[in-house]
Protein backbone atom coordinates (compact mmCIF):
# COMPACT_ATOMS: atom_id res chain seq x y z
CA UNK A 1 0.00 0.00 0.00
CA UNK A 2 1.28 3.45 -0.91
CA UNK A 3 1.39 6.03 1.88
CA UNK A 4 -0.61 8.64 -0.03
CA UNK A 5 -1.47 10.14 -3.39
CA UNK A 6 -2.31 13.72 -4.25
CA UNK A 7 -5.09 13.94 -6.81
CA UNK A 8 -6.52 16.87 -8.76
CA UNK A 9 -10.05 16.04 -10.00
CA UNK A 10 -11.13 18.21 -12.93
CA UNK A 11 -13.92 18.31 -15.48
CA UNK A 12 -14.56 20.60 -18.41
CA UNK A 13 -18.36 20.64 -18.02
CA UNK A 14 -18.42 23.13 -15.16
CA UNK A 15 -21.89 24.67 -14.81
CA UNK A 16 -20.81 28.25 -14.12
CA UNK A 17 -17.64 28.43 -16.25
CA UNK A 18 -17.16 25.54 -18.71
CA UNK A 19 -13.57 24.56 -19.61
CA UNK A 20 -12.22 26.81 -16.85
CA UNK A 21 -9.20 24.63 -16.01
CA UNK A 22 -7.94 25.19 -19.56
CA UNK A 23 -8.19 29.00 -19.34
CA UNK A 24 -4.76 30.61 -19.49
CA UNK A 25 -3.12 33.08 -17.13
CA UNK A 26 0.45 34.21 -17.67
CA UNK A 27 0.98 31.74 -20.50
CA UNK A 28 -0.09 28.63 -18.56
CA UNK A 29 -3.46 26.99 -17.97
CA UNK A 30 -5.10 27.14 -14.56
CA UNK A 31 -4.60 23.37 -14.26
CA UNK A 32 -0.87 23.66 -14.96
CA UNK A 33 -0.38 26.37 -12.34
CA UNK A 34 -2.16 24.23 -9.73
CA UNK A 35 -0.03 21.21 -10.65
CA UNK A 36 3.20 23.24 -10.38
CA UNK A 37 2.22 24.41 -6.89
CA UNK A 38 1.51 20.83 -5.84
CA UNK A 39 4.99 19.87 -7.03
CA UNK A 40 6.42 22.17 -4.36
CA UNK A 41 4.96 19.87 -1.71
CA UNK A 42 4.64 16.37 -3.20
CA UNK A 43 6.82 14.14 -5.35
CA UNK A 44 5.79 14.05 -9.03
CA UNK A 45 5.22 10.28 -8.96
CA UNK A 46 2.47 10.68 -6.34
CA UNK A 47 0.44 13.33 -8.22
CA UNK A 48 -2.38 12.45 -10.60
CA UNK A 49 -4.97 14.49 -12.48
CA UNK A 50 -8.34 12.69 -12.59
CA UNK A 51 -10.73 13.57 -15.38
CA UNK A 52 -13.53 12.33 -17.61
CA UNK A 53 -12.33 14.50 -20.52
CA UNK A 54 -9.94 13.27 -23.21
CA UNK A 55 -8.88 16.85 -23.94
CA UNK A 56 -7.51 17.14 -20.42
CA UNK A 57 -5.68 13.82 -20.79
CA UNK A 58 -4.06 15.04 -24.02
CA UNK A 59 -2.99 18.25 -22.34
CA UNK A 60 -1.52 16.38 -19.36
CA UNK A 61 0.39 14.05 -21.69
CA UNK A 62 1.89 17.06 -23.45
CA UNK A 63 3.09 18.43 -20.11
CA UNK A 64 4.21 15.03 -18.74
CA UNK A 65 1.63 15.19 -15.97
CA UNK A 66 0.31 11.84 -14.77
CA UNK A 67 -3.40 11.59 -15.49
CA UNK A 68 -6.22 9.05 -15.37
CA UNK A 69 -9.29 8.99 -17.61
CA UNK A 70 -12.19 7.75 -15.51
CA UNK A 71 -15.92 7.65 -15.92
CA UNK A 72 -18.26 10.55 -15.30
CA UNK A 73 -19.06 10.71 -11.59
CA UNK A 74 -21.37 12.60 -9.23
CA UNK A 75 -18.54 14.55 -7.58
CA UNK A 76 -14.78 14.98 -7.58
CA UNK A 77 -14.55 12.82 -4.46
CA UNK A 78 -16.30 10.02 -6.34
CA UNK A 79 -13.52 10.30 -8.94
CA UNK A 80 -11.00 9.79 -6.16
CA UNK A 81 -12.96 6.74 -5.01
CA UNK A 82 -12.71 5.25 -8.52
CA UNK A 83 -8.97 6.00 -8.52
CA UNK A 84 -8.55 4.35 -5.11
CA UNK A 85 -9.90 1.02 -6.35
CA UNK A 86 -6.85 0.64 -8.59
CA UNK A 87 -4.30 2.51 -6.46
CA UNK A 88 -4.65 1.74 -2.80
CA UNK A 89 -3.09 4.12 -0.26
CA UNK A 90 -3.47 5.06 3.40
CA UNK A 91 -4.97 8.41 2.42
CA UNK A 92 -5.66 10.62 -0.60
CA UNK A 93 -5.01 14.35 -0.72
CA UNK A 94 -7.48 16.30 -2.82
CA UNK A 95 -6.62 19.68 -4.38
CA UNK A 96 -9.45 21.25 -6.34
CA UNK A 97 -8.77 22.02 -9.99
CA UNK A 98 -10.02 25.61 -9.75
CA UNK A 99 -8.14 26.71 -6.60
CA UNK A 100 -5.34 28.52 -8.45
CA UNK A 101 -4.44 30.65 -5.42
CA UNK A 102 -4.30 27.86 -2.82
CA UNK A 103 -1.52 28.16 -0.25
CA UNK A 104 1.40 25.73 -0.37
CA UNK A 105 1.79 26.38 3.38
CA UNK A 106 -1.76 25.11 3.85
CA UNK A 107 -1.06 22.01 1.76
CA UNK A 108 2.11 21.25 3.72
CA UNK A 109 0.16 21.65 6.97
CA UNK A 110 -2.51 19.27 5.66
CA UNK A 111 0.11 16.67 4.73
CA UNK A 112 1.64 16.80 8.22
CA UNK A 113 -1.79 16.46 9.83
CA UNK A 114 -2.83 13.63 7.49
CA UNK A 115 0.31 11.63 8.26
CA UNK A 116 -0.44 11.94 11.99
CA UNK A 117 -4.16 11.20 11.51
CA UNK A 118 -4.25 8.94 8.45
CA UNK A 119 -7.51 7.33 9.59
CA UNK A 120 -9.31 10.69 9.86
CA UNK A 121 -11.08 12.75 7.20
CA UNK A 122 -9.52 16.23 7.19
CA UNK A 123 -10.64 19.48 5.57
CA UNK A 124 -9.10 22.95 5.79
CA UNK A 125 -10.87 26.18 6.70
CA UNK A 126 -10.16 29.85 7.21
CA UNK A 127 -11.90 32.93 8.58
CA UNK A 128 -14.30 34.91 6.43
CA UNK A 129 -13.12 38.48 6.20
CA UNK A 130 -16.10 40.39 4.84
CA UNK A 131 -19.87 40.46 4.48
CA UNK A 132 -19.74 39.73 0.73
CA UNK A 133 -18.15 36.32 1.31
CA UNK A 134 -20.50 35.62 4.21
CA UNK A 135 -23.56 36.13 1.98
CA UNK A 136 -22.13 34.54 -1.19
CA UNK A 137 -23.70 31.28 -2.36
CA UNK A 138 -20.37 30.37 -3.97
CA UNK A 139 -18.66 30.19 -0.55
CA UNK A 140 -19.35 27.13 1.65
CA UNK A 141 -19.48 28.21 5.29
CA UNK A 142 -18.50 25.83 8.10
CA UNK A 143 -19.43 25.47 11.76
CA UNK A 144 -17.57 23.14 14.10
CA UNK A 145 -17.43 21.95 17.70
CA UNK A 146 -14.86 22.97 20.31
CA UNK A 147 -12.65 20.03 19.33
CA UNK A 148 -12.43 21.19 15.73
CA UNK A 149 -14.80 18.67 14.16
CA UNK A 150 -17.23 19.78 11.48
CA UNK A 151 -20.87 20.11 12.55
CA UNK A 152 -22.32 21.38 9.28
CA UNK A 153 -21.43 23.22 6.06
CA UNK A 154 -23.74 25.46 4.07
CA UNK A 155 -23.79 27.89 1.17
CA UNK A 156 -26.11 29.98 3.29
CA UNK A 157 -24.78 32.50 5.85
CA UNK A 158 -23.96 30.43 8.94
CA UNK A 159 -23.71 30.89 11.84
CA UNK A 160 -26.54 33.40 11.70
CA UNK A 161 -28.02 35.58 14.46
CA UNK A 162 -31.58 36.77 14.91
CA UNK A 163 -30.69 40.04 13.21
CA UNK A 164 -28.58 38.38 10.47
CA UNK A 165 -25.39 40.35 11.17
CA UNK A 166 -22.03 39.09 9.93
CA UNK A 167 -19.73 38.58 12.90
CA UNK A 168 -17.49 35.54 13.20
CA UNK A 169 -17.81 33.05 10.36
CA UNK A 170 -15.53 30.57 8.61
CA UNK A 171 -15.30 29.20 5.08
CA UNK A 172 -14.11 25.97 3.55
CA UNK A 173 -10.66 25.79 1.96
CA UNK A 174 -10.80 23.13 -0.74
CA UNK A 175 -7.88 21.00 0.46
CA UNK A 176 -8.80 17.58 1.86
CA UNK A 177 -7.42 14.28 3.08
CA UNK A 178 -9.54 11.15 2.70
CA UNK A 179 -8.54 7.84 4.37
CA UNK A 180 -9.02 4.72 2.25
CA UNK A 181 -11.71 3.09 4.41
CA UNK A 182 -13.98 6.15 4.65
CA UNK A 183 -13.52 6.84 0.95
CA UNK A 184 -14.83 3.35 0.10
CA UNK A 185 -18.00 4.01 2.08
CA UNK A 186 -18.43 7.42 0.42
CA UNK A 187 -18.05 5.98 -3.08
CA UNK A 188 -20.35 3.02 -2.47
CA UNK A 189 -23.38 5.34 -2.31
CA UNK A 190 -25.37 5.25 -5.56
CA UNK A 191 -26.86 8.69 -4.98
CA UNK A 192 -25.86 11.88 -3.21
CA UNK A 193 -27.07 12.11 0.37
CA UNK A 194 -29.90 14.46 1.33
CA UNK A 195 -28.00 17.53 2.53
CA UNK A 196 -25.06 16.98 0.18
CA UNK A 197 -27.46 17.24 -2.74
CA UNK A 198 -29.38 20.21 -1.33
CA UNK A 199 -26.28 22.25 -0.44
CA UNK A 200 -24.09 20.95 -3.29
CA UNK A 201 -21.27 20.40 -0.80
CA UNK A 202 -19.83 16.89 -1.01
CA UNK A 203 -18.04 16.88 2.40
CA UNK A 204 -21.55 16.64 3.88
CA UNK A 205 -21.88 13.08 2.59
CA UNK A 206 -19.25 11.99 5.10
CA UNK A 207 -21.19 13.65 7.94
CA UNK A 208 -24.45 12.08 6.81
CA UNK A 209 -22.77 8.66 6.76
CA UNK A 210 -21.76 9.17 10.40
CA UNK A 211 -18.06 9.99 9.94
CA UNK A 212 -16.24 12.77 11.76
CA UNK A 213 -14.43 15.44 9.73
CA UNK A 214 -11.50 17.16 11.41
CA UNK A 215 -10.97 20.79 10.41
CA UNK A 216 -7.55 22.43 10.44
CA UNK A 217 -7.21 26.17 10.15
CA UNK A 218 -5.02 27.35 7.31
CA UNK A 219 -4.34 30.15 4.91
CA UNK A 220 -7.22 30.53 2.49
CA UNK A 221 -7.29 30.86 -1.25
CA UNK A 222 -7.60 34.44 -2.45
CA UNK A 223 -10.24 33.30 -4.93
CA UNK A 224 -11.34 30.08 -6.62
CA UNK A 225 -12.23 30.21 -10.31
CA UNK A 226 -16.00 29.70 -10.38
CA UNK A 227 -17.16 32.49 -12.72
CA UNK A 228 -15.82 34.72 -15.48
CA UNK A 229 -15.52 37.48 -12.87
CA UNK A 230 -13.23 35.20 -10.83
CA UNK A 231 -11.10 34.53 -13.91
CA UNK A 232 -10.79 38.23 -14.65
CA UNK A 233 -9.81 38.84 -11.00
CA UNK A 234 -7.18 36.10 -11.26
CA UNK A 235 -5.68 37.60 -14.42
CA UNK A 236 -5.54 41.07 -12.90
CA UNK A 237 -4.08 39.96 -9.56
CA UNK A 238 -1.96 37.00 -10.63
CA UNK A 239 1.46 38.59 -10.06
CA UNK A 240 0.34 40.06 -6.75
CA UNK A 241 -0.83 36.78 -5.20
CA UNK A 242 0.91 33.96 -7.04
CA UNK A 243 4.02 32.78 -5.28
Secondary structure, 3 states (H helix, E strand, C coil): CEEEEEEEEECCCCCCCCCHHHCEECCEEHHHHHHHHHCCCCCHHHEEEEECCHHHHHHHHHCCCCEEECCCCCCHHHHHHHHHHHCCEEEEEEECCCCCCCCHHHHHHHHHHHHHCCCCEEEEEEECCCHHHHHCCCCCEEEECCCCEEEEEECCCCCCCCCCCCCCCEEEEEEEEEEHHHHHHHHCCCCCCHHHHHHCCCHHHHHHCCCCEEEEECCCCCCCCCCHHHHHHHHHHHHHHCC
